[in-house]
């Protein structure tokens, strides 16, 4: 999606045992761009690819700017846009996990020059897409000369590897994307400043389809004295409980509505819902230094945890962290790069209860480069990554889909 700076567009691909990768684009893409992207590569462990900045989307225009990555075995794929003073990252969702319905997450632009954004990419020809626009402030949106108000539906038809982006000067959270065939959907902000602290940062996440979200989440804190704003969005009406410092709060939520709360750098939050909800964590600027700025991460639910991850931690940050959410009984079986966690500086540790099960939540500081995380007993666990430098922060999760 569009970002607020001329950023470098990075793709990081990691493989457990080595793969062959075919990266391709639409046959209708400009040939000079296409020749810079299309390739066949053998990846022994990880691959770093820089995508031309001209692949950034233009709002309200059908374009052929989707990139298809196909590999001979499973891989993790992270996209990471890094510009001057702004950065945004997301974990990519594999095609076989995509679906036809999504709920949008963004934030209210702090100033009129910032925009919230929705982007979609088709993977099949003749895909019809309907976006029901939910606007936090009921500000009309004009697309191709047509005026759209709150709850109006925008329709577009895309062919294979075509993209379309919508931007608006108010929050689009709760907007609904529905399509005739599976699509990839993204949302966020080109740049935004949150809670009136720090500066703006690029916010982007690939959205999990509504049939792939969970009911139970553990949200770890950010480090470096950065508060975390938590946004909980219901995909259907539900009774919900969220708990901070053992204090439960019970909320009745209507379909596609959201509630927010905030935790400090020494707190965690447990979210439990009768029906599926989407939980997003926004890291804020540090309260005691120049480190960080807004970062956006879809939080993994406990039924989305995996037992193995291999991911590249981006370079160029003062501090990089990984947060681990794991059953307390299995915490000593956790390994990073084959070693116990004791060799890594711990910036946060706490225990939370999910029903009758105790979970351990730890955040450790890690170095950049390739990172593997696993357990010796095969126990599944959640991972969330973040990194900070002066007035910049990124965040992404290890997985955001039900298994």
C-alpha positions in Angstrom: 0.0 0.0 0.0 1.0 3.7 -0.2 3.2 4.8 2.6 4.2 8.2 3.9 7.8 8.0 2.8 9.8 6.8 -0.2 10.5 3.5 1.5 12.5 0.5 0.5 10.2 -2.4 -0.2 11.7 -5.6 1.3 10.5 -9.2 1.1 12.1 -11.7 3.4 11.5 -15.4 2.6 12.7 -18.2 4.9 12.7 -22.0 4.4 13.4 -24.8 6.8 15.1 -27.1 4.3 15.7 -25.1 1.2 13.2 -24.5 -1.7 12.9 -23.3 -5.3 11.0 -20.1 -5.6 9.1 -18.7 -8.6 8.3 -15.0 -8.2 5.9 -13.7 -10.9 3.7 -10.7 -11.8 0.8 -10.0 -14.1 1.5 -10.4 -17.8 0.0 -6.9 -18.1 2.5 -5.2 -15.8 4.8 -2.7 -17.4 7.7 -4.7 -18.9 10.5 -2.7 -17.3 8.9 -3.3 -13.8 8.1 -6.9 -14.6 11.7 -7.7 -15.5 12.9 -6.4 -12.1 10.6 -8.7 -10.2 10.0 -12.0 -12.1 12.6 -14.6 -11.2 13.3 -18.2 -10.4 15.6 -18.7 -7.4 16.9 -21.5 -5.3 16.7 -20.5 -1.6 18.9 -22.6 0.7 17.7 -20.9 3.9 16.5 -17.3 3.4 16.2 -14.8 0.6 16.0 -11.0 0.8 14.4 -9.3 -2.2 14.0 -5.5 -2.8 10.9 -4.6 -4.9 10.9 -1.4 -7.0 9.2 1.5 -5.3 7.0 1.9 -8.4 5.0 -1.2 -7.2 3.5 1.0 -4.5 -0.3 1.3 -5.1 -2.1 4.4 -6.3 -5.5 5.0 -4.7 -8.8 4.6 -6.7 -7.1 2.9 -9.6 -7.1 -0.7 -10.8 -3.5 -1.7 -11.3 -1.5 -4.9 -12.0 0.8 -4.6 -8.9 0.3 -7.9 -7.0 3.3 -10.2 -6.7 2.9 -14.0 -6.6 5.4 -16.1 -4.7 5.3 -19.9 -5.3 7.7 -22.3 -3.6 8.4 -26.0 -3.7 7.8 -26.3 0.1 6.4 -24.3 2.9 8.1 -20.9 3.7 7.5 -17.9 5.9 7.2 -14.6 4.0 7.5 -11.1 5.6 7.2 -7.8 3.9 9.0 -4.8 5.4 8.8 -1.3 4.0 11.5 0.9 5.5 11.7 4.6 4.8 13.2 7.7 6.3 11.5 8.0 9.7 8.8 5.5 9.0 8.5 1.7 8.7 5.8 -0.9 8.4 5.8 -4.7 8.3 3.4 -7.6 7.9 3.4 -11.4 7.8 2.0 -12.7 4.5 -0.8 -15.2 4.5 -0.5 -18.1 2.0 -3.1 -18.3 -0.8 -4.7 -21.6 0.4 -5.7 -19.7 3.6 -7.3 -16.8 1.8 -11.1 -16.4 1.6 -13.9 -14.1 0.6 -14.7 -12.0 3.6 -12.6 -9.6 5.7 -13.0 -6.9 8.3 -10.9 -3.8 8.0 -8.6 -2.4 10.7 -7.1 1.1 10.6 -6.7 4.1 12.8 -8.2 7.6 12.9 -5.8 9.9 10.9 -4.3 12.4 13.3 -4.2 15.2 10.6 -5.9 15.7 7.3 -2.8 14.8 5.3 -2.7 11.2 6.7 -5.0 8.6 5.2 -6.5 5.3 6.3 -6.3 2.6 3.6 -7.8 -0.6 2.3 -6.1 -2.6 -0.5 -7.2 -5.8 -2.2 -5.5 -8.2 -4.7 -7.3 -10.7 -6.9 -5.8 -14.2 -7.5 -8.4 -15.2 -10.1 -9.9 -13.5 -13.2 -13.3 -11.8 -12.9 -13.4 -11.4 -9.2 -16.1 -9.1 -8.0 -15.4 -7.2 -4.7 -17.8 -5.2 -2.6 -16.6 -3.0 0.2 -19.1 -1.8 2.8 -17.6 1.5 4.0 -17.7 2.2 7.7 -16.5 5.7 8.5 -15.7 6.7 12.0 -16.4 10.3 11.1 -19.2 10.4 8.6 -17.1 12.2 5.9 -18.2 11.5 2.4 -15.8 9.7 0.0 -15.7 10.4 -3.7 -14.5 7.6 -6.0 -14.7 8.1 -9.8 -17.1 11.0 -9.4 -19.5 9.0 -7.2 -20.1 10.1 -3.6 -20.1 7.3 -0.9 -21.5 7.9 2.6 -21.2 5.7 5.7 -22.5 2.2 5.1 -22.5 2.6 1.3 -21.1 -0.2 -0.8 -18.2 0.3 -3.3 -17.9 -2.3 -6.0 -15.0 -3.2 -8.2 -14.1 -6.2 -10.5 -10.5 -7.3 -10.7 -8.7 -9.9 -12.8 -5.8 -12.1 -11.7 -3.0 -10.2 -9.9 -4.9 -6.9 -10.2 -5.0 -4.6 -7.2 -7.2 -1.7 -5.9 -6.6 0.7 -3.1 -9.0 3.0 -1.2 -7.9 5.8 1.0 -9.9 8.1 3.3 -9.2 10.9 5.8 -11.1 9.1 8.6 -10.9 5.7 10.2 -12.2 2.8 8.1 -12.2 0.2 10.9 -15.2 -2.1 10.7 -15.5 -1.8 6.9 -16.4 -5.1 5.3 -14.7 -6.6 2.2 -16.6 -9.4 0.4 -15.6 -11.1 -2.8 -16.9 -13.7 -5.3 -13.6 -15.5 -5.2 -10.7 -15.6 -2.6 -8.6 -12.5 -2.5 -5.8 -11.0 -0.4 -6.8 -8.0 1.7 -4.7 -5.4 3.5 -5.5 -2.3 5.6 -3.8 0.3 7.8 -2.6 3.9 7.3 -0.1 5.6 5.0 1.3 7.2 8.1 -0.2 8.1 11.4 0.6 9.5 14.8 -1.2 7.8 17.7 -2.2 9.2 21.2 -0.6 12.5 20.3 2.9 11.3 21.0 5.9 10.9 18.8 5.7 11.2 15.0 3.8 9.2 12.3 4.7 5.7 11.1 3.4 3.5 8.3 0.8 1.0 9.4 0.0 -2.1 7.4 -1.3 -5.6 8.0 -2.5 -8.4 5.7 -5.9 -9.2 7.1 -6.9 -12.7 8.1 -10.3 -13.7 6.7 -13.1 -13.6 9.2 -13.4 -17.4 9.1 -9.7 -17.7 10.2 -9.8 -15.6 13.4 -9.8 -16.9 16.9 -11.7 -16.5 20.2 -8.8 -16.3 22.7 -5.7 -14.1 22.7 -2.7 -13.2 24.9 -1.4 -9.7 24.1 2.2 -9.1 25.3 3.5 -5.7 26.1 6.0 -3.6 24.0 9.4 -2.8 25.5 11.3 0.5 25.8 8.5 2.1 27.9 6.2 1.9 24.9 2.5 1.5 25.8 0.4 -0.8 23.6 -3.1 0.2 22.4 -5.2 -2.9 21.9 -8.1 -2.9 19.4 -10.7 -5.8 19.7 -13.0 -6.1 16.7 -16.0 -8.5 16.7 -16.8 -10.4 13.5 -20.2 -11.3 14.9 -22.1 -10.3 18.0 -20.4 -11.7 21.1 -19.9 -11.6 24.9 -16.3 -10.8 25.5 -14.0 -10.6 28.6 -10.6 -9.0 28.6 -8.3 -9.1 31.6 -5.4 -6.8 32.5 -3.5 -7.4 35.8 -6.1 -10.1 36.8 -8.9 -7.5 36.5 -11.7 -8.8 34.2 -13.9 -6.5 32.1 -17.0 -7.9 30.5 -18.3 -6.3 27.3 -21.2 -7.1 25.0 -20.1 -6.4 21.4 -22.2 -6.0 18.2 -21.1 -7.4 14.9 -18.2 -5.4 13.3 -17.9 -3.0 16.3 -14.6 -2.4 18.1 -13.4 -1.6 21.6 -10.0 -0.4 22.7 -7.8 -0.6 25.8 -4.2 0.2 26.6 -1.5 -1.7 28.5 1.9 -0.4 29.7 5.3 -2.0 29.0 4.9 -4.2 32.2 1.4 -5.5 31.6 -0.2 -8.1 29.4 -3.8 -8.7 28.4 -5.9 -11.8 27.9 -8.9 -11.6 25.6 -11.6 -14.4 25.7 -14.8 -14.2 23.5 -17.7 -16.5 22.9 -17.5 -15.8 19.2 -14.4 -15.0 17.0 -12.8 -11.6 17.3 -9.8 -9.9 15.7 -7.2 -8.4 18.0 -4.8 -5.8 16.8 -1.9 -4.3 18.9 -0.5 -0.8 18.2 2.8 -0.1 19.8 3.2 3.6 20.7 6.1 6.0 21.0 8.3 5.6 24.1 7.4 7.7 27.1 11.0 8.1 28.2 13.1 8.2 25.0 13.0 8.9 21.3 12.6 5.2 20.5 9.6 3.9 18.5 6.5 5.3 16.9 3.3 3.6 16.0 3.5 -0.1 14.9 0.6 -2.3 13.9 0.4 -6.1 14.5 -2.4 -8.6 14.2 -2.2 -10.6 17.4 -2.1 -14.4 17.0 -4.8 -16.3 18.9 -3.8 -19.3 21.0 -5.4 -21.7 18.4 -3.1 -20.2 15.8 0.1 -21.0 17.6 2.7 -23.1 15.8 5.6 -25.3 17.1 8.2 -24.0 14.6 9.0 -20.6 13.1 11.9 -19.5 10.9 11.9 -15.8 10.3 14.3 -13.0 9.4 14.6 -10.2 11.9 15.2 -7.0 9.9 18.4 -5.0 10.2 18.8 -1.3 11.1 17.1 -1.1 14.5 18.6 -0.3 17.9 16.6 -3.0 19.6 14.8 -6.1 18.2 12.5 -8.2 20.3 10.5 -11.4 20.2 7.5 -12.0 22.5 6.7 -15.7 23.3 3.3 -16.9 24.6 3.6 -20.5 25.7 2.0 -22.8 28.3 3.9 -22.4 31.5 4.5 -26.2 31.8 6.4 -26.1 28.5 8.3 -22.8 28.9 11.7 -24.5 29.5 11.4 -26.5 26.3 11.5 -23.3 24.2 14.5 -22.7 22.0 15.8 -19.8 19.8 18.3 -20.9 17.2 18.6 -24.2 19.1 19.6 -22.6 22.4 17.7 -22.0 25.6 16.2 -18.6 26.2 18.6 -17.9 29.1 21.3 -16.4 26.8 18.9 -13.6 25.6 18.2 -10.5 27.7 14.6 -10.7 29.1 12.7 -7.4 29.0 9.4 -8.7 30.3 8.1 -11.9 32.0 4.7 -12.6 33.4 2.2 -15.4 33.8 -1.5 -15.3 32.8 -4.4 -17.7 33.1 -6.5 -18.8 30.2 -9.3 -20.8 31.7 -7.5 -23.4 33.9 -4.3 -23.2 31.9 -1.4 -21.0 33.0 0.7 -19.4 30.2 4.1 -17.8 30.4 4.6 -14.5 28.5 8.2 -13.5 27.9 9.8 -10.8 25.7 13.5 -11.2 24.9 15.9 -9.0 23.0 17.3 -10.7 19.9 19.8 -9.8 17.2 18.9 -9.2 13.5 19.2 -11.9 10.9 17.7 -15.4 10.6 15.9 -16.7 13.7 14.4 -20.1 14.4 12.0 -20.7 17.3 10.9 -24.1 18.4 10.2 -26.4 21.3 11.9 -29.7 22.1 8.6 -31.3 23.0 6.5 -30.0 20.0 4.4 -27.7 22.2 2.9 -24.8 20.2 3.5 -21.2 21.1 2.8 -17.7 19.8 5.4 -15.3 18.5 5.3 -11.5 18.0 8.2 -9.5 16.7 9.0 -5.8 17.1 11.9 -3.5 16.6 12.6 0.1 17.4 15.0 2.9 16.6 14.6 6.7 16.9 11.1 7.6 15.7 10.6 4.2 14.0 9.0 0.9 14.9 7.9 -2.3 13.1 5.8 -5.2 14.3 4.6 -8.5 12.9 3.4 -11.8 14.2 4.5 -15.4 13.4 1.0 -16.4 12.3 -2.5 -15.0 12.3 -4.6 -17.9 10.9 -6.4 -20.8 12.5 -4.6 -24.0 11.8 
